[in-house]
């Protein structure tokens, strides 16, 4: 089965007891991701930055 990239929703700290990488991206098969996608814990597209995260990152202006 082929794997797709899924994005971890904000506030989620583990998927299937696995820690989330810093990139907040996971490569999973559709079957592996199905349950967490249905719960909104995994997203199929990159989440947009929330209004509260508009703070500048060090080194950016």
LOKE-184664 format. One record per atom (N, C-alpha, C, O, CB): residue number from 1; residue in three letters; x negated, y, z negated. Coordinates in Angstrom, 2 decimals. Each point is the difference from the previous one (the first is absolute). Glycine has a CB too. Layout:
<rs>
+-----+---------+---------+---------+---------+
: num : residuo :       u :       v :       w :
+-----+---------+---------+---------+---------+
: NUM :     ALA :       X :       Y :       Z :
...
+-----+---------+---------+---------+---------+
</rs>
This chain:
<rs>
+-----+---------+---------+---------+---------+
: num : residuo :       u :       v :       w :
+-----+---------+---------+---------+---------+
:   1 :     UNK :   -0.83 :   -1.18 :    0.00 :
:   1 :     UNK :    0.83 :    1.18 :    0.00 :
:   1 :     UNK :   -0.87 :    1.24 :    0.00 :
:   1 :     UNK :   -1.08 :    0.03 :   -0.59 :
:   1 :     UNK :    2.90 :   -1.27 :   -0.62 :
:   2 :     UNK :   -1.34 :    2.26 :    1.87 :
:   2 :     UNK :   -0.78 :    1.23 :    0.05 :
:   2 :     UNK :    0.30 :    0.88 :   -1.21 :
:   2 :     UNK :    1.11 :   -0.02 :   -0.55 :
:   2 :     UNK :   -1.13 :   -0.09 :    3.06 :
:   3 :     UNK :   -0.96 :    0.86 :   -2.91 :
:   3 :     UNK :    0.14 :    0.89 :   -1.15 :
:   3 :     UNK :    0.20 :    1.42 :    0.48 :
:   3 :     UNK :   -0.53 :    0.40 :    1.03 :
:   3 :     UNK :   -0.90 :   -1.92 :   -2.45 :
:   4 :     UNK :    2.20 :    2.27 :    0.65 :
:   4 :     UNK :    0.26 :    1.40 :    0.28 :
:   4 :     UNK :   -0.47 :    0.82 :   -1.19 :
:   4 :     UNK :   -0.17 :   -0.53 :   -1.10 :
:   4 :     UNK :    2.14 :   -0.04 :    2.59 :
:   5 :     UNK :   -2.17 :    1.85 :   -1.27 :
:   5 :     UNK :   -0.37 :    0.90 :   -1.09 :
:   5 :     UNK :    1.25 :    0.54 :   -0.66 :
:   5 :     UNK :    0.92 :    0.48 :    0.67 :
:   5 :     UNK :   -3.06 :    0.14 :    0.51 :
:   6 :     UNK :    2.17 :   -0.70 :   -2.49 :
:   6 :     UNK :    1.10 :    0.55 :   -0.80 :
:   6 :     UNK :   -0.60 :    1.00 :   -0.97 :
:   6 :     UNK :   -1.15 :   -0.13 :   -0.42 :
:   6 :     UNK :    2.53 :   -2.01 :    0.63 :
:   7 :     UNK :   -0.60 :    3.15 :   -0.55 :
:   7 :     UNK :   -0.43 :    1.05 :   -0.91 :
:   7 :     UNK :    0.74 :   -0.15 :   -1.32 :
:   7 :     UNK :    1.21 :   -0.22 :   -0.02 :
:   7 :     UNK :   -1.71 :    1.78 :    1.95 :
:   8 :     UNK :   -0.23 :   -1.46 :   -3.02 :
:   8 :     UNK :    0.58 :   -0.16 :   -1.33 :
:   8 :     UNK :    0.68 :    1.30 :   -0.41 :
:   8 :     UNK :   -0.59 :    1.08 :    0.09 :
:   8 :     UNK :   -1.19 :   -2.79 :   -0.72 :
:   9 :     UNK :    3.02 :    1.61 :    0.18 :
:   9 :     UNK :    0.77 :    1.17 :   -0.43 :
:   9 :     UNK :   -0.61 :    0.62 :   -1.24 :
:   9 :     UNK :   -0.66 :   -0.68 :   -0.79 :
:   9 :     UNK :    2.74 :   -0.33 :    1.77 :
:  10 :     UNK :   -1.85 :    2.30 :   -1.16 :
:  10 :     UNK :   -0.48 :    0.70 :   -1.20 :
:  10 :     UNK :    0.57 :   -0.65 :   -1.25 :
:  10 :     UNK :    1.16 :   -0.41 :   -0.01 :
:  10 :     UNK :   -1.37 :    2.55 :    1.30 :
:  11 :     UNK :   -0.59 :   -2.22 :   -2.33 :
:  11 :     UNK :    0.44 :   -0.55 :   -1.27 :
:  11 :     UNK :   -0.14 :   -1.50 :   -0.13 :
:  11 :     UNK :    0.20 :   -0.55 :   -1.09 :
:  11 :     UNK :    1.35 :    2.42 :    1.00 :
:  12 :     UNK :   -1.88 :   -2.56 :    1.18 :
:  12 :     UNK :   -0.16 :   -1.46 :   -0.04 :
:  12 :     UNK :   -1.47 :   -0.30 :   -0.30 :
:  12 :     UNK :   -0.90 :    0.49 :    0.69 :
:  12 :     UNK :    2.82 :   -0.86 :    0.96 :
:  13 :     UNK :   -2.15 :   -0.45 :   -2.69 :
:  13 :     UNK :   -1.39 :   -0.29 :   -0.38 :
:  13 :     UNK :   -0.44 :   -1.41 :    0.34 :
:  13 :     UNK :   -1.19 :   -0.30 :   -0.07 :
:  13 :     UNK :    1.45 :    1.94 :   -1.74 :
:  14 :     UNK :    0.69 :   -2.52 :    2.18 :
:  14 :     UNK :   -0.35 :   -1.37 :    0.37 :
:  14 :     UNK :    1.06 :   -0.57 :    0.92 :
:  14 :     UNK :    1.19 :    0.29 :   -0.14 :
:  14 :     UNK :   -2.43 :   -0.61 :   -2.03 :
:  15 :     UNK :    0.80 :   -0.50 :    3.10 :
:  15 :     UNK :    0.89 :   -0.73 :    0.90 :
:  15 :     UNK :   -0.35 :   -1.47 :   -0.17 :
:  15 :     UNK :   -1.15 :   -0.39 :    0.20 :
:  15 :     UNK :    1.35 :    2.34 :    1.48 :
:  16 :     UNK :    0.77 :   -2.76 :   -2.05 :
:  16 :     UNK :   -0.22 :   -1.43 :   -0.23 :
:  16 :     UNK :   -1.21 :   -0.23 :   -0.91 :
:  16 :     UNK :   -0.84 :   -0.86 :    0.26 :
:  16 :     UNK :    1.84 :    0.36 :    1.99 :
:  17 :     UNK :   -1.06 :    1.27 :   -3.31 :
:  17 :     UNK :   -1.05 :   -0.10 :   -1.02 :
:  17 :     UNK :   -1.39 :    0.36 :    0.53 :
:  17 :     UNK :   -1.00 :   -0.25 :   -0.68 :
:  17 :     UNK :    2.36 :   -1.51 :   -0.41 :
:  18 :     UNK :   -1.44 :    2.33 :    2.27 :
:  18 :     UNK :   -1.29 :    0.44 :    0.55 :
:  18 :     UNK :   -0.15 :    1.50 :   -0.22 :
:  18 :     UNK :    0.96 :    0.75 :    0.15 :
:  18 :     UNK :   -0.92 :   -2.59 :    1.59 :
:  19 :     UNK :   -1.23 :    2.26 :   -2.09 :
:  19 :     UNK :   -0.25 :    1.44 :   -0.17 :
:  19 :     UNK :    0.01 :    0.67 :    1.36 :
:  19 :     UNK :   -0.34 :   -0.60 :    1.02 :
:  19 :     UNK :   -1.03 :    0.17 :   -3.12 :
:  20 :     UNK :    1.75 :    1.67 :    2.11 :
:  20 :     UNK :    0.10 :    0.77 :    1.23 :
:  20 :     UNK :   -1.35 :    0.66 :    0.29 :
:  20 :     UNK :   -0.58 :    0.62 :   -0.89 :
:  20 :     UNK :    3.06 :   -0.21 :    0.50 :
:  21 :     UNK :   -2.98 :   -0.53 :    1.63 :
:  21 :     UNK :   -1.27 :    0.66 :    0.33 :
:  21 :     UNK :    0.17 :    1.52 :    0.04 :
:  21 :     UNK :    1.11 :    0.50 :    0.12 :
:  21 :     UNK :   -1.81 :   -2.52 :    1.20 :
:  22 :     UNK :   -0.41 :    2.75 :   -1.43 :
:  22 :     UNK :    0.04 :    1.46 :    0.02 :
:  22 :     UNK :    0.68 :    0.55 :    1.24 :
:  22 :     UNK :    0.65 :    1.04 :   -0.06 :
:  22 :     UNK :   -2.72 :   -1.04 :   -1.28 :
:  23 :     UNK :    1.92 :   -0.68 :    2.46 :
:  23 :     UNK :    0.59 :    0.46 :    1.25 :
:  23 :     UNK :    1.53 :   -0.10 :   -0.01 :
:  23 :     UNK :    0.67 :    0.62 :    0.82 :
:  23 :     UNK :   -2.75 :   -1.33 :    0.35 :
:  24 :     UNK :    2.62 :   -0.09 :   -2.12 :
:  24 :     UNK :    1.45 :   -0.24 :   -0.13 :
:  24 :     UNK :    0.57 :   -0.66 :    1.25 :
:  24 :     UNK :    1.18 :    0.16 :    0.32 :
:  24 :     UNK :   -1.01 :    1.81 :   -1.85 :
:  25 :     UNK :   -1.04 :   -2.71 :    2.25 :
:  25 :     UNK :    0.41 :   -0.75 :    1.18 :
:  25 :     UNK :   -0.27 :   -1.48 :   -0.23 :
:  25 :     UNK :   -1.03 :   -0.36 :   -0.58 :
:  25 :     UNK :    0.57 :    2.35 :    2.08 :
:  26 :     UNK :    1.37 :   -2.83 :   -1.05 :
:  26 :     UNK :   -0.16 :   -1.44 :   -0.10 :
:  26 :     UNK :    0.27 :   -0.62 :    1.36 :
:  26 :     UNK :    0.88 :    0.46 :    0.73 :
:  26 :     UNK :   -0.22 :   -0.45 :   -3.16 :
:  27 :     UNK :   -1.40 :   -1.07 :    2.78 :
:  27 :     UNK :    0.25 :   -0.76 :    1.22 :
:  27 :     UNK :    0.69 :   -1.29 :   -0.41 :
:  27 :     UNK :   -0.60 :   -0.85 :   -0.66 :
:  27 :     UNK :   -1.43 :    1.85 :    1.88 :
:  28 :     UNK :    3.30 :   -1.14 :   -0.83 :
:  28 :     UNK :    0.80 :   -1.15 :   -0.38 :
:  28 :     UNK :    0.81 :   -0.49 :    1.18 :
:  28 :     UNK :    0.24 :    0.73 :    0.96 :
:  28 :     UNK :   -0.13 :    0.11 :   -3.32 :
:  29 :     UNK :    0.30 :   -2.10 :    2.29 :
:  29 :     UNK :    0.94 :   -0.50 :    1.01 :
:  29 :     UNK :    1.38 :    0.54 :   -0.35 :
:  29 :     UNK :    0.23 :    0.46 :   -1.11 :
:  29 :     UNK :   -1.61 :   -2.59 :    1.53 :
:  30 :     UNK :    2.29 :    2.06 :    0.53 :
:  30 :     UNK :    1.35 :    0.48 :   -0.24 :
:  30 :     UNK :    0.65 :   -0.76 :   -1.16 :
:  30 :     UNK :    0.70 :    0.58 :   -0.82 :
:  30 :     UNK :   -0.50 :    0.05 :    3.25 :
:  31 :     UNK :   -0.44 :   -1.94 :   -2.47 :
:  31 :     UNK :    0.55 :   -0.82 :   -1.08 :
:  31 :     UNK :   -0.53 :    0.39 :   -1.37 :
:  31 :     UNK :    0.76 :    0.03 :   -0.97 :
:  31 :     UNK :   -0.53 :   -1.86 :    2.60 :
:  32 :     UNK :   -1.53 :    2.13 :   -1.71 :
:  32 :     UNK :   -0.61 :    0.40 :   -1.27 :
:  32 :     UNK :    0.56 :    1.34 :   -0.48 :
:  32 :     UNK :    0.14 :    0.21 :   -1.20 :
:  32 :     UNK :   -2.22 :   -1.48 :    1.82 :
:  33 :     UNK :    2.39 :    2.16 :    0.31 :
:  33 :     UNK :    0.42 :    1.35 :   -0.35 :
:  33 :     UNK :    1.51 :    0.16 :   -0.16 :
:  33 :     UNK :    0.45 :    0.97 :   -0.61 :
:  33 :     UNK :   -2.43 :   -0.17 :    1.81 :
:  34 :     UNK :    2.76 :   -1.74 :   -0.67 :
:  34 :     UNK :    1.45 :    0.15 :    0.09 :
:  34 :     UNK :    0.67 :    0.43 :   -1.31 :
:  34 :     UNK :    0.78 :    0.95 :   -0.01 :
:  34 :     UNK :   -0.85 :   -2.67 :    1.78 :
:  35 :     UNK :   -0.22 :    1.04 :   -2.85 :
:  35 :     UNK :    0.66 :    0.30 :   -1.28 :
:  35 :     UNK :   -0.33 :    1.41 :   -0.47 :
:  35 :     UNK :    0.90 :    0.76 :   -0.37 :
:  35 :     UNK :   -1.00 :   -3.20 :   -0.23 :
:  36 :     UNK :   -1.18 :    2.81 :    0.62 :
:  36 :     UNK :   -0.40 :    1.32 :   -0.49 :
:  36 :     UNK :    0.49 :    1.12 :    0.92 :
:  36 :     UNK :    0.28 :    1.10 :   -0.47 :
:  36 :     UNK :   -2.29 :   -2.14 :   -0.58 :
:  37 :     UNK :    2.12 :    0.79 :    2.35 :
:  37 :     UNK :    0.56 :    0.98 :    0.92 :
:  37 :     UNK :    1.48 :    0.22 :   -0.35 :
:  37 :     UNK :    0.46 :    1.14 :   -0.03 :
:  37 :     UNK :   -2.10 :   -1.82 :    1.87 :
:  38 :     UNK :    2.37 :   -0.40 :   -2.10 :
:  38 :     UNK :    1.43 :    0.11 :   -0.33 :
:  38 :     UNK :    0.23 :    0.78 :   -1.29 :
:  38 :     UNK :    1.05 :    0.62 :   -0.17 :
:  38 :     UNK :   -0.65 :   -2.78 :    1.34 :
:  39 :     UNK :   -1.38 :    2.15 :   -2.09 :
:  39 :     UNK :    0.10 :    0.73 :   -1.26 :
:  39 :     UNK :   -0.54 :    1.43 :    0.11 :
:  39 :     UNK :    0.10 :    0.77 :   -0.95 :
:  39 :     UNK :   -0.29 :   -2.94 :   -0.25 :
:  40 :     UNK :   -0.40 :    2.51 :    2.35 :
:  40 :     UNK :   -0.57 :    1.34 :    0.18 :
:  40 :     UNK :   -1.38 :    0.16 :   -0.60 :
:  40 :     UNK :   -0.51 :    1.12 :   -0.11 :
:  40 :     UNK :    2.80 :   -0.27 :    0.12 :
:  41 :     UNK :   -2.90 :   -1.95 :   -0.40 :
:  41 :     UNK :   -1.35 :    0.05 :   -0.58 :
:  41 :     UNK :   -1.08 :    0.07 :    1.07 :
:  41 :     UNK :   -1.09 :    0.53 :   -0.24 :
:  41 :     UNK :    1.93 :   -1.82 :   -1.72 :
:  42 :     UNK :   -0.55 :    0.77 :    3.15 :
:  42 :     UNK :   -0.91 :    0.08 :    1.15 :
:  42 :     UNK :    0.73 :    0.73 :    1.11 :
:  42 :     UNK :    1.20 :   -0.17 :    0.20 :
:  42 :     UNK :   -2.39 :   -1.99 :   -0.83 :
:  43 :     UNK :    0.45 :    2.98 :    1.37 :
:  43 :     UNK :    0.55 :    0.77 :    1.10 :
:  43 :     UNK :   -0.65 :   -0.43 :    1.30 :
:  43 :     UNK :   -1.17 :   -0.37 :    0.02 :
:  43 :     UNK :    1.63 :    2.32 :   -1.55 :
:  44 :     UNK :    0.31 :   -1.91 :    2.61 :
:  44 :     UNK :   -0.55 :   -0.41 :    1.29 :
:  44 :     UNK :   -0.68 :    1.15 :    0.73 :
:  44 :     UNK :   -0.70 :   -0.22 :    0.98 :
:  44 :     UNK :    2.49 :   -1.50 :   -0.83 :
:  45 :     UNK :   -1.60 :    2.95 :   -0.63 :
:  45 :     UNK :   -0.69 :    1.14 :    0.59 :
:  45 :     UNK :   -0.65 :    0.81 :   -1.12 :
:  45 :     UNK :    0.42 :   -0.07 :   -1.15 :
:  45 :     UNK :    1.21 :    0.14 :    3.11 :
:  46 :     UNK :   -2.64 :    0.69 :   -1.59 :
:  46 :     UNK :   -0.74 :    0.78 :   -0.98 :
:  46 :     UNK :    0.93 :    1.02 :   -0.66 :
:  46 :     UNK :    0.67 :    0.76 :    0.70 :
:  46 :     UNK :   -2.82 :   -1.08 :    0.62 :
:  47 :     UNK :    2.18 :    0.35 :   -2.66 :
:  47 :     UNK :    0.88 :    0.97 :   -0.68 :
:  47 :     UNK :   -0.49 :    1.43 :    0.21 :
:  47 :     UNK :   -1.20 :    0.25 :    0.07 :
:  47 :     UNK :    1.78 :   -1.99 :   -1.79 :
:  48 :     UNK :    0.36 :    2.65 :    1.82 :
:  48 :     UNK :   -0.36 :    1.42 :    0.12 :
:  48 :     UNK :   -0.39 :    0.50 :   -1.38 :
:  48 :     UNK :    0.51 :   -0.48 :   -1.01 :
:  48 :     UNK :    1.06 :    0.82 :    2.99 :
:  49 :     UNK :   -2.47 :    0.64 :   -2.01 :
:  49 :     UNK :   -0.44 :    0.57 :   -1.28 :
:  49 :     UNK :    1.18 :    0.73 :   -0.64 :
:  49 :     UNK :    0.73 :    0.72 :    0.68 :
:  49 :     UNK :   -3.11 :   -0.48 :    0.16 :
:  50 :     UNK :    2.55 :   -0.44 :   -2.12 :
:  50 :     UNK :    1.10 :    0.66 :   -0.71 :
:  50 :     UNK :   -0.35 :    1.46 :   -0.24 :
:  50 :     UNK :   -1.17 :    0.38 :    0.03 :
:  50 :     UNK :    1.83 :   -2.55 :   -1.13 :
:  51 :     UNK :    0.36 :    2.99 :    0.86 :
:  51 :     UNK :   -0.20 :    1.43 :   -0.21 :
:  51 :     UNK :   -0.90 :    0.26 :   -1.20 :
:  51 :     UNK :   -0.75 :    0.98 :   -0.01 :
:  51 :     UNK :    2.98 :   -0.54 :    1.01 :
:  52 :     UNK :   -2.18 :   -1.29 :   -2.01 :
:  52 :     UNK :   -0.81 :    0.17 :   -1.20 :
:  52 :     UNK :   -1.45 :   -0.34 :    0.19 :
:  52 :     UNK :   -0.83 :    0.31 :   -0.86 :
:  52 :     UNK :    2.82 :   -0.81 :   -0.43 :
:  53 :     UNK :   -2.34 :   -0.12 :    2.43 :
:  53 :     UNK :   -1.39 :   -0.38 :    0.22 :
:  53 :     UNK :   -0.70 :    0.95 :    0.95 :
:  53 :     UNK :   -0.97 :   -0.38 :    0.66 :
:  53 :     UNK :    1.59 :   -1.98 :   -1.06 :
:  54 :     UNK :   -0.15 :    3.59 :    0.47 :
:  54 :     UNK :   -0.57 :    0.99 :    0.92 :
:  54 :     UNK :   -1.25 :    0.67 :   -0.57 :
:  54 :     UNK :   -0.53 :    0.93 :    0.60 :
:  54 :     UNK :    2.82 :   -0.55 :    0.30 :
:  55 :     UNK :   -2.77 :   -0.84 :   -2.05 :
:  55 :     UNK :   -1.21 :    0.55 :   -0.58 :
:  55 :     UNK :   -1.17 :   -0.27 :    0.94 :
:  55 :     UNK :   -0.05 :   -1.03 :    0.67 :
:  55 :     UNK :    0.96 :    0.71 :   -3.01 :
:  56 :     UNK :   -1.84 :    1.25 :    2.38 :
:  56 :     UNK :   -1.14 :   -0.20 :    0.88 :
:  56 :     UNK :   -0.93 :   -1.04 :   -0.60 :
:  56 :     UNK :   -0.14 :   -0.11 :   -1.22 :
:  56 :     UNK :    0.32 :    2.47 :    2.07 :
:  57 :     UNK :   -0.81 :   -3.11 :    0.02 :
:  57 :     UNK :   -0.97 :   -1.01 :   -0.41 :
:  57 :     UNK :   -1.35 :    0.68 :   -0.05 :
:  57 :     UNK :   -0.28 :    0.89 :    0.80 :
:  57 :     UNK :    1.62 :   -2.80 :    0.24 :
:  58 :     UNK :   -2.17 :    1.50 :   -1.98 :
:  58 :     UNK :   -1.31 :    0.62 :   -0.14 :
:  58 :     UNK :   -0.73 :   -0.03 :    1.33 :
:  58 :     UNK :   -0.10 :   -1.05 :    0.65 :
:  58 :     UNK :    0.00 :    0.36 :   -3.06 :
:  59 :     UNK :   -0.41 :    1.84 :    2.82 :
:  59 :     UNK :   -0.72 :    0.10 :    1.27 :
:  59 :     UNK :    0.90 :    0.47 :    1.14 :
:  59 :     UNK :   -0.51 :    0.37 :    1.06 :
:  59 :     UNK :   -0.99 :   -2.17 :   -1.86 :
:  60 :     UNK :    2.80 :    1.80 :    0.61 :
:  60 :     UNK :    0.93 :    0.49 :    1.01 :
:  60 :     UNK :    0.46 :    1.40 :   -0.39 :
:  60 :     UNK :    0.05 :    0.34 :   -1.18 :
:  60 :     UNK :    0.70 :   -2.70 :    1.74 :
:  61 :     UNK :   -0.41 :    3.14 :    0.42 :
:  61 :     UNK :    0.51 :    1.34 :   -0.30 :
:  61 :     UNK :    1.20 :    0.26 :    0.82 :
:  61 :     UNK :    0.59 :    1.08 :   -0.09 :
:  61 :     UNK :   -2.83 :   -0.27 :   -0.48 :
+-----+---------+---------+---------+---------+
</rs>
